[in-house]
Amino acid sequence: MSVPTDRKYLKSHEWHKRVGDVVVIGITQFAADELTDVTYVSLPKIGTKLNANERFGEIESVKATSDLYTGVGGEVLEINDALNHNPATVNTDPFEAGWMIKLQPTNPGDLDALLDPAAYVKSSGH
């Protein structure tokens, strides 16, 4: 399994990428492949304050429904509205166009506690 090395991960398959002062969050290709055809993504409202390791939304597919988690606490600055119209983008491009939320972190150091790519791959058993 190939995962980008410019981000950190949760065991629950969410990726976190620092872009300047913001953290962008989405799910990995592994998670997207396991879900198969994504049909709906529920995301928080802009301005929502989240704690690290808190549920921020839900993703549904023809196969399953799963909760989405953030490993970083902060305020939601932006959501990917494009997923409302085309949730399958999560399947085709989960690491770029399929991003879910952008967060202003309360404590950027939270990222340091997340899994690096090698640890994520090892924890997922691939």
N, C-alpha and C positions, 0 to 999 in steps of 0.2 A: 504494500500500500504506500502510495506516495502522498506526502503532506507538505505544504509549503513550510519553509524553515523560518519565515519572517513573522511568525505568530506563536501564540501559546494556546494550550488546549485544556479542556475539561474531560474527565473520563466519560461524561455523558455526551461527548462528540461535538461540543461547541468550540469554535475557534475564536480567538481574540487577537486583533491586530492593532497595534498602536500606530496612529497616523497623526503626527504632531501631538497636540494635547488631548486628542480624542481616541476612544477605543471603538473599533468597528467589530461587530459580533455576527457570526453566522454559524452554520453547521458544516461538518466535514463531508467530503465525497463519500466516505464510508457510511455515514448516517443517511445521506441522501439515497445511496444505493440500497441500503437495508429497508428504507421506507418505501421504495419503488416510486410510483407516480404520486407526487405531492399535489393535493387538490385544494388545500387551504392553509393559510398561515395567519394566526392571530397574534398581533403585536400590541405593545402598550402604547398609550397616548404620549405624545411629546410632552415633556415636563414631568413625567413619572419619575419618582425617585426609587431606586432599587438598592438593595443591599447585596454584597457579594454572596454568591451561592444561592441567590433567590430566583424563583421562577419568574420569567418575564413574558412568557407567551406559550403558544401551543402550535404544533404543526400536525396536519392531518394528511393521510394518504389513503389510497385504496386498500392498503394493508393494515395500517395502524394509526393511532393518535399518540403523540408524545409531547411531553412538556419541554420547554426550552429554558435554559438556565444561563445566568451570567456569573462569571467568576470574579467580576469586578463591580464594586458598588459605585453608584453615581446617578446622574440625571440623564434621561433620554433626551437627546438633542434632535434626533432625526430617525424616522423609520423608512423602510424601503416600500413606499406606496406601490411600486411596480408589481410587488408580489400579490397585491389584491387582484390585479387583472391577469397576471400570469404566474401563479405559484409554482409552475413546473420549472421556472428559472432556477429554483433551488436544486433540481435534479441535473440540469444541464450545465450550470456554472456556479456551484455552491461557494467557491472561494473568491469570486469577484462579483458578478452581477446579482448573485443570489444572497448577498449580505442582508441582514435583518434589521439591526439597530445600530445607531451611533450614540455613544455614551460619553458624557463628560465625567471622568472618574473623580470620585471623592478622594481616593488614595491611589495614585498611579502605581504605588508599590504592590498593590494587590496582584498585578500581573506577574510579579516575580514568584508568587506562590503557585502559579499554574504550571501545567506540564509542558516541557519542551517537546519538540516534535518526536524525538526518539523515545521519550518516556510515554508519550501518547500512543505511538504505534505499538510499543510493548504492552501497554495496559489494555489495548483493544484486541490483543491476541493475533495481530497480523504482521 
